[in-house]
């Protein structure tokens, strides 16, 4: 068996990286032997030079002189072989361009994330073993991020409006803490004070600065036991307190130089179901918290609110989160105007369940002005008793297309209603050009009417529509409508 060994110098860079490449070809009866591993250069005397300086520089060989750079093999370079001339070309070594391309470096077994083998790929070949990122997928994700950013821009403009409203109203809101004395109960010794947290909003009335809140927040608390804090945490000293039990409202007078900004009052009459609103307060003592929702309903009446209740009810219902501690805080529209005072929640757990109630700001403003002017609230009255059994069926029997109005069941002698000749059985459909929804609605409208004002009533009497003018007068504490 003849064996021919041919060495190729592939340049200094390849020599340093891969070493010398040897190719051994053997042919024995048509069989090919596997390439033999080469021993170190020191073990091949006479075949491999021991050092670089011993490399031959004969004509036709590669120069290794430091003064002459290495040059790649040329296709027309003469082949170096020890075979005699005339041998078949199949016995000659292959040229570099004819050699099969071999992977550079060793191969390794690629594995899946669970550790199972995948398929082999050469190290550095760019195969699955390197887990290169999918550039097409990354480009698609980038485009999706850009599309989302463009669509979110409009929503961000709306949220920026909310941020501006919050910044505008924060200096108007007050955190309230009150130490209350427990009611004296026989055979009970634990008469320790009870601390209650609430909220309030600053308003300017008659050039004086007041804080509007709920009466139940500060009830049974001495003036010295009421603590007020602004948005910056600075304490504010209360000067005096005015309250109205029937509406569960209170006014706390403070210095004109207090670090507060008076809020702007809106109109609850313009508020519609579905309008967006903000609630600001101190739920569970967390001062100046902001929640967001809509107006769920208007004109909620006949609610059992608190131990003593609220006599005059015309609540705004909202799904903005209201919890204990929100009482007395403002309900605001998106213009930053106060449209209600948060007062109560409907809850089986004691926390927010999406049903909160606020006193309408129109009623609040009326009560506040009365308290500032005379220290109490003087409410007008008609002098009628109303039929609580007047319902949808009774309305249909009278020919009304839908149930509304309040039916008179009695008239108080010498009252405004008696002087206007109102009769039992009359159904009051309109009060001062406002449609009457039910008897509680009529009571609220009458009670917030200016004393001595002439009001026109639209009445259904004996299947006929009549108009009656009445002058409302002051209501005595012992005279009740209902």
C-alpha positions in Angstrom: 0.0 0.0 0.0 1.3 3.3 -1.0 0.7 6.3 1.2 1.1 9.9 0.1 1.0 12.8 2.5 0.6 16.3 1.2 0.7 19.4 3.5 -0.9 22.7 2.6 0.1 25.9 4.2 -3.1 28.0 4.5 -1.7 31.2 5.7 -0.4 32.4 9.1 -4.0 33.2 10.5 -5.3 29.7 9.7 -2.1 28.2 11.1 -2.6 29.9 14.4 -6.4 29.1 14.5 -6.6 25.6 13.1 -3.0 24.3 12.7 -1.8 22.5 9.8 -4.4 20.5 7.8 -3.3 17.1 6.6 -5.0 14.9 4.1 -4.1 11.3 3.8 -5.4 9.3 1.0 -4.9 5.6 0.7 -6.1 3.2 -1.9 -6.0 -0.5 -1.4 -8.1 -2.7 -3.5 -10.7 0.0 -3.9 -10.9 0.5 -0.1 -10.3 3.9 1.6 -8.6 4.0 5.0 -9.7 6.7 7.5 -7.3 9.6 7.8 -4.6 9.0 10.3 -3.9 11.4 13.1 -0.6 13.2 12.8 1.9 13.0 15.6 3.6 16.1 16.9 6.2 17.7 14.7 9.0 16.7 16.9 8.2 13.0 16.3 8.4 13.3 12.5 12.1 14.1 11.8 12.8 14.7 8.2 9.2 15.1 7.3 8.0 18.1 9.4 10.4 20.9 10.3 10.9 21.4 14.0 10.9 25.1 13.8 9.7 27.8 11.5 13.2 28.7 10.4 13.7 25.2 9.0 10.9 25.5 6.6 12.1 25.0 3.0 12.4 28.0 0.7 12.9 26.1 -2.5 11.4 27.4 -5.7 7.7 26.6 -5.9 7.2 26.4 -2.2 5.6 29.1 0.1 7.9 31.7 1.5 8.0 32.0 5.2 10.5 34.7 5.4 9.5 37.5 7.7 10.3 39.9 4.9 8.0 38.3 2.4 4.3 37.9 3.3 2.4 34.7 2.8 0.4 34.3 -0.4 -2.5 32.1 -1.1 -2.2 29.1 -3.3 -2.7 29.8 -7.0 -4.8 27.4 -9.1 -1.9 27.3 -11.6 0.7 26.5 -9.0 2.6 23.2 -9.7 1.4 20.3 -7.6 3.9 18.8 -5.2 3.9 15.0 -5.3 6.3 12.1 -5.2 4.5 10.2 -7.9 6.3 9.7 -11.1 5.2 11.6 -14.2 2.4 9.9 -16.1 0.5 8.5 -13.2 -3.3 8.7 -13.4 -4.8 12.0 -12.2 -6.9 10.0 -9.7 -3.7 9.2 -7.8 -2.8 12.8 -7.5 -3.9 15.0 -4.5 -6.9 17.1 -4.9 -6.5 20.8 -5.3 -7.7 23.1 -2.5 -10.8 24.2 -4.5 -11.7 20.5 -5.0 -11.6 19.5 -1.3 -15.0 19.2 0.4 -15.9 22.0 2.8 -15.5 20.8 6.4 -17.1 22.5 9.3 -14.7 24.7 11.3 -14.4 23.5 14.9 -15.9 20.6 16.7 -19.6 19.7 16.7 -21.9 19.6 19.7 -25.3 18.1 20.4 -28.1 20.8 20.5 -30.7 20.3 23.1 -34.2 21.5 23.6 -35.3 23.5 26.7 -36.4 20.3 28.4 -33.0 18.7 27.9 -33.9 16.3 25.1 -31.5 16.2 22.1 -32.4 18.1 19.0 -30.0 17.9 16.1 -26.3 18.4 15.7 -24.9 21.6 14.4 -21.3 22.8 14.2 -20.3 25.3 16.8 -20.2 28.7 15.3 -22.2 27.6 12.3 -25.2 29.7 13.2 -27.4 26.7 13.5 -30.2 26.2 16.1 -27.7 25.5 18.8 -26.9 29.2 19.0 -30.6 30.2 19.4 -30.3 33.4 17.5 -33.3 35.8 17.8 -35.9 35.8 15.1 -35.3 39.2 13.5 -38.6 39.0 11.5 -40.5 38.4 14.8 -38.7 41.2 16.5 -39.4 43.6 13.7 -43.1 42.7 13.9 -43.2 43.3 17.7 -41.5 46.7 17.1 -44.2 47.7 14.6 -46.9 46.6 17.1 -45.4 48.7 19.8 -45.5 51.7 17.5 -49.1 51.1 16.6 -50.2 50.8 20.2 -48.3 54.0 21.1 -50.2 55.8 18.3 -53.6 54.5 19.5 -52.9 55.2 23.2 -52.0 58.9 22.5 -55.7 59.9 22.5 -56.3 58.0 25.7 -53.3 59.6 27.3 -54.7 63.1 26.5 -57.9 62.2 28.4 -55.9 60.9 31.4 -53.9 64.1 31.3 -57.2 66.0 31.8 -57.9 63.9 34.9 -54.4 64.7 36.2 -55.0 68.4 35.7 -58.3 68.3 37.5 -56.8 66.5 40.4 -53.9 69.0 40.7 -56.5 71.8 40.6 -58.7 70.5 43.4 -56.2 68.9 45.8 -55.6 72.3 47.6 -59.3 72.6 48.2 -59.7 69.3 50.0 -59.3 68.9 53.8 -58.6 65.8 55.9 -60.7 65.8 59.1 -60.1 63.8 62.3 -62.6 64.2 65.2 -62.5 62.7 68.7 -66.0 62.0 69.8 -67.3 61.2 73.3 -69.4 58.1 73.4 -73.1 58.6 74.5 -73.5 57.9 78.2 -75.1 54.5 78.6 -76.1 53.1 82.1 -74.1 50.2 83.4 -71.4 50.9 80.8 -67.9 52.0 81.9 -66.0 52.0 78.5 -66.8 55.6 77.7 -63.5 56.2 75.8 -63.5 58.7 72.9 -64.0 57.4 69.4 -61.9 58.8 66.6 -63.5 59.3 63.2 -61.9 60.3 60.0 -63.6 62.2 57.3 -63.1 64.8 54.6 -64.2 68.3 53.7 -63.9 70.9 50.9 -63.1 74.6 51.3 -65.6 77.2 50.0 -65.8 81.0 50.2 -69.1 82.4 51.6 -69.5 86.1 52.4 -65.7 86.6 52.2 -65.2 84.0 54.9 -63.5 80.7 54.4 -65.4 77.6 55.4 -65.0 73.9 55.1 -68.2 71.9 54.1 -68.5 68.4 55.5 -71.1 66.0 56.8 -72.5 66.6 60.3 -71.9 63.0 61.3 -68.2 63.4 60.8 -67.8 65.9 63.6 -71.0 65.3 65.7 -70.4 65.0 69.5 -66.9 66.4 69.1 -65.6 69.5 70.9 -64.1 72.2 68.8 -60.7 71.5 70.3 -61.0 67.8 69.3 -61.4 68.6 65.6 -58.2 68.3 63.6 -57.9 69.7 60.1 -55.1 69.0 57.6 -54.6 70.4 54.1 -53.1 68.7 51.1 -49.6 69.7 52.3 -50.1 68.1 55.7 -50.3 71.5 57.5 -52.7 71.6 60.4 -55.5 74.2 60.2 -57.3 75.5 63.3 -61.1 75.4 63.3 -62.8 78.6 64.6 -66.5 77.6 64.8 -69.0 75.0 63.7 -72.5 75.3 62.2 -74.6 72.2 61.5 -78.0 71.2 60.0 -79.3 67.8 61.2 -82.0 67.5 58.6 -79.5 67.5 55.7 -76.5 66.0 57.6 -74.3 69.0 56.7 -71.8 71.1 58.7 -69.7 74.2 58.1 -66.4 74.7 59.9 -65.1 78.2 59.8 -61.3 78.7 59.5 -59.0 81.6 59.1 -59.0 83.5 55.8 -55.2 83.0 55.7 -55.4 79.2 56.0 -53.4 77.3 53.4 -56.5 76.4 51.4 -57.9 77.4 48.0 -61.7 77.7 47.8 -63.3 75.2 45.4 -65.5 76.1 42.5 -69.1 75.0 42.8 -71.0 73.5 39.8 -74.7 72.7 39.3 -76.1 69.3 40.2 -79.2 70.1 38.0 -76.9 70.0 34.9 -75.5 66.6 36.0 -76.7 63.7 33.9 -76.6 59.9 34.3 -73.4 58.7 32.7 -71.3 61.8 33.4 -67.8 61.1 34.7 -67.1 62.1 38.2 -64.2 62.1 40.7 -64.4 61.5 44.4 -61.7 62.9 46.7 -61.4 62.1 50.4 -59.8 60.1 53.2 -61.0 56.5 52.9 -59.9 54.5 55.9 -57.8 57.5 57.0 -55.8 57.6 53.7 -56.0 61.4 53.1 -56.5 63.0 49.7 -57.3 59.7 47.8 -58.9 60.1 44.4 -61.3 57.6 42.8 -63.1 57.7 39.4 -66.5 56.7 38.2 -69.8 57.8 36.7 -73.1 59.1 37.8 -75.2 55.9 38.2 -78.5 57.6 39.1 -80.1 60.8 40.4 -82.8 61.6 42.8 -82.3 58.6 45.2 -84.7 59.1 48.1 -86.1 57.2 51.1 -82.7 55.7 52.0 -81.9 54.7 55.5 -78.8 56.8 56.1 -77.1 56.8 59.5 -78.6 56.4 63.0 -80.7 59.6 62.7 -81.2 59.4 58.9 -81.3 62.3 56.5 -84.6 64.0 56.3 -84.2 65.8 53.0 -82.9 63.3 50.5 -82.1 63.8 46.8 -78.9 61.8 46.5 -76.7 61.4 43.5 -75.7 57.7 43.1 -72.1 57.0 41.8 -69.9 53.9 41.3 -66.8 55.9 42.2 -65.2 54.1 45.1 -66.5 55.7 48.4 -65.5 54.2 51.7 -65.7 55.1 55.4 -63.6 58.3 55.6 -64.9 59.7 52.3 -67.8 61.3 54.1 -67.8 65.1 53.6 -65.4 65.0 50.6 -66.3 66.5 47.2 -67.8 64.8 44.2 -66.4 66.6 41.1 -67.1 66.8 37.4 -64.4 66.8 34.8 -64.4 70.6 34.9 -63.1 70.5 38.5 -66.4 71.8 39.9 -68.0 70.4 43.0 -71.3 68.8 42.1 -71.9 66.8 45.4 -70.8 66.0 48.9 -70.1 62.3 49.4 -72.3 61.2 52.3 -73.1 57.5 52.4 -72.6 54.0 50.9 -74.8 51.0 50.4 -72.8 48.1 51.6 -73.2 44.7 53.2 -69.5 44.4 54.1 -68.9 47.9 55.3 -66.6 48.7 52.3 -67.1 49.9 48.8 -69.4 47.8 46.7 -69.9 50.3 43.9 -72.9 52.1 45.3 -72.2 55.5 46.9 -74.4 58.5 47.5 -73.6 62.2 47.5 -75.8 65.2 48.4 -76.4 67.4 45.4 -74.4 70.6 45.5 -77.5 72.8 44.8 -79.1 71.6 48.1 -75.7 71.9 49.9 -75.3 75.5 48.7 -78.8 76.4 49.9 -78.2 75.0 53.3 -74.7 76.6 53.6 -75.9 80.0 52.7 -78.7 79.7 55.3 -76.3 78.7 58.0 -73.9 81.5 57.3 -76.7 84.2 57.2 -78.7 83.2 60.2 -77.0 80.2 61.9 -79.9 77.9 61.0 -81.9 76.7 58.0 -85.4 78.2 57.4 -87.3 76.0 55.0 -90.4 76.8 53.1 -93.5 74.6 53.0 -96.8 74.3 51.3 -99.0 72.8 54.0 -100.1 69.6 52.3 -100.0 65.9 53.2 -99.0 63.6 50.3 -100.3 60.1 49.5 -97.5 57.6 49.7 -99.7 55.0 48.0 -99.8 57.0 44.7 -98.0 54.5 42.4 -97.8 53.5 38.7 -101.2 51.8 38.8 -102.9 54.9 40.2 -101.3 57.0 37.6 -102.6 54.9 34.8 -106.1 55.0 36.3 -105.9 58.8 36.1 -104.9 58.7 32.4 -101.3 59.6 32.9 -98.9 58.1 30.3 -96.3 57.3 32.9 -96.1 57.5 36.7 -95.1 60.9 38.0 -96.5 63.6 40.3 -97.5 63.8 43.9 -101.2 63.3 45.0 -102.5 65.5 47.8 -104.2 63.6 50.7 -104.7 66.5 53.1 -104.4 70.3 53.3 -103.3 72.1 56.5 -105.6 75.0 57.5 -104.3 78.5 57.0 -101.3 77.2 55.1 -100.0 78.4 51.7 -101.8 75.4 50.1 -105.1 76.3 51.8 -104.8 79.9 50.6 -104.1 78.7 47.1 -107.3 76.5 47.3 -105.5 73.2 46.7 -107.8 70.2 47.2 -107.6 66.7 48.4 -107.1 64.4 45.3 -105.1 67.0 43.3 -102.1 65.6 41.6 -99.2 68.2 41.5 -97.4 67.5 38.2 -95.1 70.5 38.1 -93.5 72.8 40.7 -92.1 76.1 39.3 -91.8 74.6 35.8 -90.0 71.5 37.1 -91.7 68.1 36.7 -92.4 66.4 40.0 -91.1 62.8 40.0 -92.7 61.8 43.3 -93.7 63.1 46.7 -90.1 63.2 48.1 -89.0 65.1 45.1 -91.7 67.7 45.7 -90.7 68.0 49.4 -87.1 68.7 48.5 -88.0 71.3 45.9 -90.3 73.1 48.3 -87.8 73.1 51.2 -85.0 74.7 49.0 -87.3 77.4 47.7 -86.7 81.0 48.8 -89.2 82.1 51.5 -91.9 84.4 50.1 -91.4 83.3 46.5 -94.5 82.9 44.3 -94.5 79.6 42.6 -96.8 78.2 39.8 -98.1 74.7 40.3 -99.5 72.5 37.4 -102.3 70.3 38.9 -104.3 67.5 37.6 -107.8 67.9 39.0 -110.9 65.9 37.9 -109.1 64.9 34.7 -108.4 68.5 33.9 -105.1 70.4 33.9 -105.1 73.6 36.0 -102.5 76.1 37.1 -102.3 77.3 40.6 -100.1 80.1 42.0 -98.9 79.7 45.6 -96.6 81.8 47.9 -94.4 79.6 50.0 -93.8 80.6 53.6 -91.5 79.6 56.5 -92.0 76.1 57.8 -92.2 75.6 61.6 -90.2 72.8 63.2 -93.4 70.9 64.2 -95.1 71.1 60.8 -94.2 68.1 58.6 -95.2 67.2 55.1 -95.9 63.6 54.3 
